[in-house]
Amino acid sequence: MSKQHCVICAWRENCAKKFCVTDGGARCPDFSRDISIKEVPETEPEQEKGEKI
């Protein structure tokens, strides 16, 4: 389940509700994900942090 955020909404530039939605846009009825923004999985595998052997 993908979370809703104003910053990834297709309407973000022209939205009149951007700062008025009480829950920060989490349940905005007008939300539509911007397909040009690549979705990043929430749990990415940790990469090696410069460990030297």
N, C-alpha and C positions, 0 to 999 in steps of 0.2 A: 504494500500500500504506500503510495507516494504522498508525501506531505505537501500541503499547499503553502506557498509563501509569495508575497507580493513581488519579490525580486525575480521570480521565474514565471510570472503570469504574462500571457501574451498581450494583455490589456494594460500593463504597468505604466506605459507612457501616457495614456489618455484616461487613466482611472480617476474617477472622482471620489472613490471610497478608500483610496490607498491608506490614508492616515485616520480614517473615521471608523473602520471596522474594529470593534472592541477586542477581538481575539487575535489581532495582528494579521488577519487574512486567512487564518487556518480553516475557516468554514465559509468563505466568501461564495455566494451563489453565482457570481459572475466569473469565477476562476476558470481559466483555460490555460493549460501549460503551454509555454512557448516551445515549439518543437525544434527550434534552432539551438536551444541550450541542451547540451549533452547531459543525460542523467548519470549521476555518480552513485554507485552502491554505498549504502550507509556503513557497511562493514568491509573495509578494504583490508587485504592482508598486509601485515606490517612488513616493511622492507628493512633490510639490514641497515643499521645506523652507523656505518663506517667502522665496523669491527675489523680489526687487523689480526691476522693469525701469525 
